[in-house]
Amino acid sequence: PPAPKPRDRVLSNEELKSLWKAIENQPFPWQHSLKLMLFTAARRSEVFGAERAEFDLEEKVWNLPASSAKNSKLFPSATNPKTSASGISKLLRRLRADIQSDLQRPVLHWTLHDIRRTVATNLQRLGVRLEVTEAILNHISGSQAGIVKVYQRYNWMDEKREALQLWSDDLVRI
């Protein structure tokens, strides 16, 4: 079959504001996990597969391992703390309904992955270098592919921290 058409959905500032309000009404683990996705552009699997040990709160660093273990989840299920949260489809239905109700109009379909695109788009709007945006997204293609992948070993840590702080400030403003 042909490859699926790439999505291009980016949430507007109005939708982000409404999404934030909807997130505020969500129970554990949804509220915290969704905010983490909004602030970091992390993948859903990275957030729900995260372990507490990955977070160095003193250094303010999230160290994503190449592969995650399946125990000690950061966002466990409310009914079984040994498994990660489930019910994402129900969560998205609630969020979409809350946003439509808040905005009092139909809202184009969006997914959790569209949050990553929204953050990346806003990072570019804020003037963040493309290489830094790609590093935040943990991409190994684009500016990190080919010969650059072989020779460029800089981790962009300071730039990522600065970019995410810039985004955080803008998200709070929104």
Stockholm file with secondary structure:
# STOCKHOLM 1.0

chainA/1-174         PPAPKPRDRVLSNEELKSLWKAIENQPFPWQHSLKLMLFTAARRSEVFGAERAEFDLEEKVWNLPASSAKNSKLFPSATNPKTSASGISKLLRRLRADIQSDLQRPVLHWTLHDIRRTVATNLQRLGVRLEVTEAILNHISGSQAGIVKVYQRYNWMDEKREALQLWSDDLVRI
#=GR chainA/1-174 SS CCCCCCCCCCCCHHHHHHHHHHHHTCCTTHHHHHHHHHHHCCCHHHHHTCBGGGEETTTTEECCCSSCCSSSBSSBCSSCTTSBCCCHHHHHHHHHHHHHHHHTSCCCCCCTHHHHHHHHHHHHHTTCCHHHHHHHTTCSSGGGSHHHHHHCCCCCHHHHHHHHHHHHHHHHHC
#=GC SS_cons         CCCCCCCCCCCCHHHHHHHHHHHHTCCTTHHHHHHHHHHHCCCHHHHHTCBGGGEETTTTEECCCSSCCSSSBSSBCSSCTTSBCCCHHHHHHHHHHHHHHHHTSCCCCCCTHHHHHHHHHHHHHTTCCHHHHHHHTTCSSGGGSHHHHHHCCCCCHHHHHHHHHHHHHHHHHC
//
